[in-house]
Amino acid sequence: MLTHIRHILCGLSAGLLTAVAMTAGEVPVYLDESRDIESRIDDALARMTTAEKVAILHAQSKFSSPGVPRLGIPGIWTTDGPHGIRPEVLWDEWDQAGWTNDSCVAFPALTCLAATWNPETALLYGRSIGQEARYRGKDVILGPGVNIYRTPLNGRNFEYMGEDPYLASRMVVPYIKGVQENGVAACVKHFALNNHERNRHTTNVIIDDRTLYEIYLPAFRAAVKEGGAWTIMGAYNLYQDQHLCHNSRMLNDILKGEWGFDGAVISDWGGTHDTAEAITNGLDMEFGSWTNGLSNGASNAYDNYYLAHPYLRKLQDGTADSRVLDDKARRVLRLIFRTSMNRNRPYGSLCSDGHYAAARQIGNDGIVLLKNDRKVLPLLTDSPKRILVVGENAIKMMTVGGGSSSLKVQREISPLDGIRAAASTCNATVDYARGYVGDVTGEYNGVVTGQDLTDSRTPAELIAEAVDKAAGADYVIFVGGLNKSAGQDCEDADREALGLPYGQDAVISALAKTNPNLVVVNVSGNAVAMPWVKEVPAIVQAWFLGSEGGNSVADVLFGKVNPSGKLPMTFPARLEDVAVHALTDNYLGTKRPDSDIWDAEYKEGVLVGYRWFDTRKIKPLFPFGHGLSYTTFAYGRPRVDRKKLLAGETLTITVPVTNTGDREGAEVVQLYVSDVKAPVVRPAKELKGFSKISLAPGETREVSFTISPEDLAYFDAAAHQWVTHPGKYQAHVASSATDIAATVPFTFE
Ligand code: BGC
């Protein structure tokens, strides 16, 4: 055995030489997998030069950061996120690298996941996408997103989990666990208060603490404290006049202080603006900055990042504290040890049958049946049926577009493909009419769909063709909605209005007049206005469903799957009914004179989504939590184990639910709580529990919910603590925010 001593010279830059003695044949502590991670980090840190510590804090390419090559510590590869693994781009640019082995499975958008109200489905989602990331050599998935749905105009709502902090919390935790089981970090984004896209770099959110803690932080908190997220991404916008990628209150006080986050804070791409703030205000890793050099290709571009040479210079001249540097480097090393340096992580898999099956299952679980008069659905194919499909979204690829979540898929089943495949196995024929022309382009960042959707006919000609064909059909299925083009469901812009674009309302109304068996399938990640709601017997909310989208839609339409999704957001009848828009003419806020900054005040406070509709008694188009089934459910009388709840105790409510129809189905049983006489303004009720149960025809099952005093609390901003006041409360067992089956009063003393 070799016994001689080798000296490793550590670091050659800036006179920061250190040397560590290592005995050949001995495993250094940082490489010794039998040791705990913290001891290994201590050892690695002790061996690193200042320059090496700084180097791991910023990007070396569009999506990667270096490790410590001298010590054999690997770097980190990140990827979008959150619906599939983004295709490879060039080292320094957004353009495609042109690889032919970087196609993925697209999973349904996170709004669909939220609509499943099924934490097990979220675990399946996280596991599956984590495996794809792992196979593609990625260490961090830039997702999931849990910004609260505040306005239906937000172009990025489709990447988030709806309007309720409790629902988003319950769904984000298993997603993260599933991803991280693979030795891949989830990067929860965009922390925080990134609730619309326009002016996203210059919006300063003004919000009271109670609203912050009750509405906008809980899902992030759950992601950190329960999900154990290894990274979190700062948002582009500002809060308290500081960018959220280096925001002292949000990152130092709340995230790392109150919640004890031990992972790394990653900037959004180009979200870093200042070295001093980045150093002191909690940022750990900087990505996507567009500093001198990068735009014209100078080789030192990454050295110009705020957390690169400018930071090093401050350390050298003594204006930056080395303890802060060590904390950042420690967090990044922790990330590396948990991911790229974890030799025990699984290998993952890409485009596997299992992943396609998972994508289809998530879609099946999340599609929401909004309306089904005369039981138009499921399609009856006992005798020969002619089905007419109308609409651009029946044929348009939806996995390309939308911004950073755009994907290059191995395959995508369109609704028309899915319907045709299902029809071929039963007594049905399928015809198609375009109906309207929306956006015929099909390209994002160099990924092209290859579809030629051009159609030069006028709207009148397109409607005439659709109506003509509809007259001879047994069923008409209109597939429309939004798409992922700019100004629709797409990053970096918001929608202009609640209504459907491209004249779709006129097409739907014309079809409704022609054929009574009209089904509207709305593909979107946002609520849309439905002025024709009374004219159409059946409406299906289909979300962006990814690779297996068309199969999921067909599974539900043909009844292979009994729909069980519930809305994770309120569908308003009018935009003015939404709190934000009721309280201000311009949700973007007010532009400061002589500055680019827009102050956006969240005037509605905690009354977001159904909390506003319920409290103000405004009738929504479709309420939060709404979703029908092909079977029916009856709720029995709930029982409580006590009527008086004391501190330290819990109260259990049990309700029997019966499937009263003739086919198997799943119901999401919801529990809301009201504070009858609150000392502060409180929403009429708030979601505090839910359970998705599957029932055979005639079967009854009991669902139990536990309520603790903490579930009744509101955030007292002055005292900076959660407070439960004594008094009267009500628990509501419900099948949606407006469909309450039973109310149970109780007191807290
Ligand atoms: C988006 C992030 C994304 C990043 C990297 C940004 O523009 O806001 O969500 O992860 O780009 O693509």
Residues whose N, C-alpha, C, O or C-beta is under 5 A from the ligand:
A	BS01	BGC	D80 L142 D268 W269 S404
